[in-house]
Amino acid sequence: SMRSFAAQFKVPILVLAGEQDRLHNCCLIEFMRDMEVAAKEAGAQFELAVYPNAKHGFAVATSPTYRADDAADAWQRTKKILKQYQPLP
């Protein structure tokens, strides 16, 4: 279940989700939203960033579904969370 899965989270998690991602039904936004709820219920540090018009691979420059603005935002969020939780010496 998503609750037992999220209860295992031990580190801060950032999920970057394309709301239109339907590739092999592996990254469905419904699952990501369920994970967010379960993580918050478990007290986990969890952030879900949803990109409404993005599909799978939206942040990969060589992907046909690449979205430059969304990819730039995703990269900024990634750098922010890394700086916050894993600062360089």
Buried (B, 14 or more C-beta within 10 A) or exposed (E): EBEEEBBEBEEBBBBBBBBBBEEEEEBBBEBBBBBBBBBEEBEBBBBBBBBEEBBBBBBEEEEEBBBEEBBEBBEEBBEEBEEEEEEEE
